[in-house]
């Protein structure tokens, strides 16, 4: 009997024997069969390099590598927002302030939802960004700048961490007839294969003749770490080390505690929601494993919204990486760690509440009915997006408000 058949049998067994097994017994069967572990605060300890961590902290928390000195990693990964920015889509260069303040600051739109960094330092986390443009497969890191390990990066996280530094709207700066900066001039004007070398030149210019307090701190940190010729690879490895140290400090969730044997960590309603999540809700079909993601790419038929990174404001997702027609509107399954604390949801933050996006998985029609189908663009074009919805969504069997409430209660425990 295959593993998938056995799991299906197990779930059917649980469903039809709910009176015979307690909620805790049902969940212990699920936890054991799915081999679930506490992963919220888990990290790959190989990422941490105490010598490089101070470098990563400076780059993460200050705009030292920003062309116009107005953005940093912490701009979109804010401490009190659970390492997101709390916005539907992010505001990059030219912006000012944090969170909602940036929406009216005149900054450039980065048309995707910022994700939390919790879970990203796990050794199991090997696919980054909504479209998976950085991904480790068979011991190689595929990315827009080349194979990561061959370039000198120590991890997939390290490669992912430096890509925003090479992006015009996120870090390089505003284009202007009257103003300029070396980041924009040198990095933006070359193709991706050459961006790394250009970024190395910019980095060395910054630290060789530091002009402000942040660049002086960076130069000093590199000197103390024994880095004689700084490069972007070192920056990436330093960021990965700092992020790993930061997320390691998190507190275990109620689900973590339950997995570890603390049965009282979940309410009965949350336990019932967990049974639905792994059973008739079919949530674990994609949100699988201890990080609640299969790291694959699926479409829920999410509406496009008003902004997108590609032609006609579209966001075609994975298809822009693979150039395959069947990958249109597919996005990587987001992990669910701290999911109820990281609103809004979806690749473009179109869903404001966790209940809204869960209901959309089950049935997208109420979403458009409640929003009045006000977007003529979606009214005329949604059919092609709807046609890409994953077949697995058709097998969700949540049929009562009580079941929906129980599922939402379980998500609160993650």
C-alpha angles and dihedrals in degrees: 000000000000121000092247092051091048093051091049089050090048093053092048088049091052093046095052096039100047091125092053096049126052119232090255091051091050092050094047089055090050094046092049096044094047090041091229119188137184102267105155094101097021117125139179099250090203087073092066117091110170090201092058101037095086089054091052092048092055094047093045097048103035135053091237093129095038114111094223093029091241106107138052136169088266090059089078098024104056123181097227092045093059089260095307127097097239092234130120090233127005130254114222134177117009092030127122135205129005135293116339092004089071092059091073098034098092095246127150117270118242097199101217134079116259113240129216119255095222110117093015093105093056116117087234094058106095106143120072136190128022092279097040094240088155112050138152114222124172094344097313129105111221115201142145090264096050139265105341102213093048089053092054103261115140099212147006089255090057091055092046091049095060100045094084088055088061095047120100098216096040103045118344098077145240122312112235139165091226104034134051142165134200093245092060096038097048105031104033095051097059132072120260094261089060099039094088093058092045091050090051089055092050092047092052091048090053096051098036092060106020112196103182140033095265095051089048090053091049092049090050093047091051090049093050090049090055094244105153099175108030117209139173091258089063089048091052093049090047092051091049090052093049093046091050091051091048099050091043087069093064124115121248115255126236088259090053090053092047092051088050090059105270100131093182092059090089128051119232089254091054091048090053088048090053090053089052091047092055095033133034093358089064089208092137090060086086104005092061135149129027093305091050095238136097089205088232130121125255139162122229089179093253114186115253099235127204099300136045138163097239140059117312089013091288127150107203093176119199092011090073088063101040099027088220120142092219091059095062112130092003118134133182114272104258117231113245099221107137087353097158090053098052105065139186104063142209130049089290099031091247093146114071100191136036090238091055095055094042090053090047089057089055098040126352095194098082089055092060093039092054092046092050095235085268095160109086088194093060092040090060100034109030093095094075091049093046089053090062096058112129115261089227090071089066091067097059108121106191104138108163137055088236091060091047091051092049092051091050090049090055091052088056088063094057 
